[in-house]
Amino acid sequence: MSTLPLSRITVLALEQAVAGPLCTRHLGDLGARVIKIERPGGGDFARTYDTTVHGLSSYFVWLNRGKESVTLDLKHPDARAILRALVERSDVIVQNLAPGAVDRLGVGPDQILAEHPDKVYCSISGYGSGGPYEFRKAFDLLLQGETGVIATTGSSDNLAKVGISVGDIGAGVYGAMAVLAALFERERTGRGRHVQSSLFDALSEWMGHPLYYTTHGGTSPARAGVRHATVVPYGAYRCGDGDQVLLAVQTDAQWQSFCRDVCDHLEWIDDPRFNTVPNRLANRDALESAIESALSAYTRAEVTRRLESADIPYGDLNSIEQFSHHPQLDARGRWQDVATPGGPMRALRPPFGIGDLDLPMGEVPAVGQHTDAVMGELGFDSVLIEQLRASGAI
């Protein structure tokens, strides 16, 4: 079997919630050993978000499979030496604790890299380092509001946040990307680096289109629900049987085919209201009403056949339950059973492939499941481990 890309890398995860855990889970997907530090007793507070997966949190099981859980009270005086020993044995430190927390613990990036210049240190935060918002508490909803994401989402009458934790996910993925770049550099130079990502910067990047459209065009894209803010037709359209179909028309060739082969309205091609993308946007209400009138002559299945024949991109407006049974997931073997403290669960495989490598899908750990084993690696005997546990340090 081929060696996994990060099989000789150890990651120390001082993490909680979503962004940090997603970053380190992806590193674990690539073969890294991930040692996750949790609070004695309760562990990562994401463990208590819900109890839907065999009594466990759906957030936690998603983000923390394959990790080793070690309990350590980072504020306990006896924990400092243990934490420093774990830092010394790690290649990568990832932290998304509250701003300033790692500096107060004596394991901030400046201190660690001064003592161990070969370490890769990744800090994930809400607003990034510096600036007046650096020490603000940050959660995904708040960052969606601050960066204008919510202003792009929903209908003309109602704002809506994105229904998944897009800021956390973006910061976690960019954090993992930065760690990989720093590890690659370390292979050449022998030196590590402090890398950073934040929810604010991730969402700022993703707001590129509406930001530039507004900055240079003078007006903001309108909120369009499940339709596109600036491209028409693009979105969900009702068919004659009441079902909706998602479709996307973006090129002149697609527009002509859509008019001719799907809607039977050849005259729309040269209609000055509809003959360019800007004109279709300016006359959106009239065009979309005309499209739904044309599609009302056909059932959803008939519209689908017409779209397919015309080579127009289309899709289904699935519920989450329908997505969980998506034929593409099943056909490509995207599901695999993973062990959890409550029993086996069906989990999605990592969202990337690397040749024919079989990427790991380790178990979801119980709180502190690996504490004794890792402490033993650090040279602590069973008596001392029990003394530390009795004192509340682990």
Secondary structure, DSSP 8 states (H G I E B T S, - for coil): ----TTTT-EEEEE--TTHHHHHHHHHHHTT-EEEEEE-TTT-SGGGGS--TBTTB-HHHHHH-TT-EEEE--TTSTTHHHHHHHHHHH-SEEEE--STTHHHHTT--HHHHHHH-TT-EEEEEESS-SSSTTTTS---HHHHHHHTTTGGGSB-SS-B---SS-HHHHHHHHHHHHHHHHHHHHHHHHS--EEEEEEHHHHHHHHTHHHHHHHHHHSS-----TTS-SS-SSEEEEE-TTS-EEEEE--SHHHHHHIIIIIS--GGGGG-TTTSSHHHHHHTHHHHHHHHHHHHTTS-HHHHHHHHHHTT--EE----HHHHHT-HHHHHTT-EEEE--TTS-EEEE--S---TT----------TTTTHHHHHHHTT--HHHHHHHHHHT--
